[in-house]
């Protein structure tokens, strides 16, 4: 008995000792947590209950020169469904009405939704995709459907909101307006105005300290480190939506008729260099024409006969030839270094003046005039090109400009044939916009100005930065030379290669061009057809270039036939129909890809930047997005489209004013 008691005592002592060790370990651990690791755990607890939330800045808008909205940010919603959030009785009772409502909204059978929702419930799917890419109006309508109106915890609705960039006039001038995106490798990338002016448009994000509350809700904690977001600035582009509409549809019509691969058109204001319209259309595999590449800015290629105006400038300035000098076309063919230069007309043009040779775009006449006068001193000819800075990029506001290629005497690429080939636009390379800048200088009394896509950066009514006219060359040639060349360019349309374009109702001047592309490989050879000039001929207000690549040769490929009509259509509409109110006319020509959103925003395109737009007839979401981007507070009654607005269209904008929209 005594032995058993002794054993029991040992066990008690052992148990007490173990308990003591555990207590010591606990004390040591608590002390370690409190004194050694305390800061770490306190920080961890704070991070889980208190955190800085980034407040995204509102991105600035892009406007046309007349105040039309070209790019803006609007909310976009994806709706998901937590299939097990609601009670069984609620789900069983309301799933059919919910499916009926979804069927009406999305035009799918009610049974389709019921099968999916029942399957999601059975599989305990807490993230079922119910709808994607909803507008604000659609989202407000859907969240009132049976079951979903009970909210996220009892109804299972999960809302994912994101901001998307919208182009109100559709895909017109899309490549120039541009975009900003994140590449798969995580690096930012973009094009056009959006990318070039990213720092101004994006603004600066703010931050706010938030504390976690019950049911995963967060409330703000005010502190001295709070930073309010600074919204992005607005960009005022030089684009005129009326001229843009004309140019876009004129180019599209011609591309479709000639089944061409791609083409571009640019309209520039002569005095300022403001780009009033630019369209770049390429054919996709389905045969639709979309804006994929900014050909006018990036595509550097041999210009062909449009480069011949450089010949006249050099010859007239050096007084080595005059417009009346007569040359023999030699039966339409001459040879240099065993390589032949031919005229497009078989047999040539006989003996004609230099001016007439230019009007008829005779290769043999222009090449002889240049080669005979500069073969012993090609640097003298190249000096005129370099003084006009045709060998340098323009330094545009948007990125991606193609580099001009102009060989120089002494270069490895300078051959015996370089000078004669250059005289009719081969062996050199320029972008359409660079060629247009040269012709614009001729129209502008010799002053060469840099093309501008953006005229101003603004914060509401405050100008942050203004882009004034930038002169590249104050006088590319003497006035005497310019007067002669302008008379010859006008005669190209009156009685030369562009005679089909002539109209007694309005005057134009310009030059046709038909260049062979990839001629080294006969199987891949095709034509680039162009026309560049200005209008009106006597007092030029706009210059314009049209380049169309790879037209169907069975229908035609000469510049006057393919590209000339686009130029004439633009000149005719702008010269004769330009409205004082910048009213856009529907040309009844649409492309399913490009013009999907065109009519949707049609009624608000013409409103001035500082007046309240007319949003009647627009969807509620679109109206709210448009007005809020103009810094107007919006209150909405009802759902659907805007029936009335409390502030009438055309009234001056008052910052932070409130407008009441009644929807039907």
Beta strands, then each sheet from edge to edge (+ up, - down):
strand 1: 50-55
strand 2: 62-63
strand 3: 69-81
strand 4: 128-134
strand 5: 157-166
strand 6: 179-182
strand 7: 188-191
strand 8: 206-212
strand 9: 218-221
strand 10: 234-237
strand 11: 262-269
strand 12: 275-283
strand 13: 289-290
strand 14: 300-301
strand 15: 326-328
strand 16: 333-336
strand 17: 339-342
strand 18: 351-353
strand 19: 405-406
strand 20: 428-431
strand 21: 448-449
strand 22: 454-459
strand 23: 462-466
strand 24: 471-473
strand 25: 508-517
strand 26: 526-535
strand 27: 542-549
strand 28: 633-637
strand 29: 642-645
strand 30: 658-663
sheet 1: 1+ 8- 9+
sheet 2: 4+ 3- 2+ 10+ 22- 23+
sheet 3: 4+ 3- 5+
sheet 4: 6+ 7-
sheet 5: 13+ 12- 11+ 27- 26+ 25-
sheet 6: 14+ 20- 19+
sheet 7: 15+ 18-
sheet 8: 16+ 17-
sheet 9: 21+ 24-
sheet 10: 28+ 30+ 29-
end
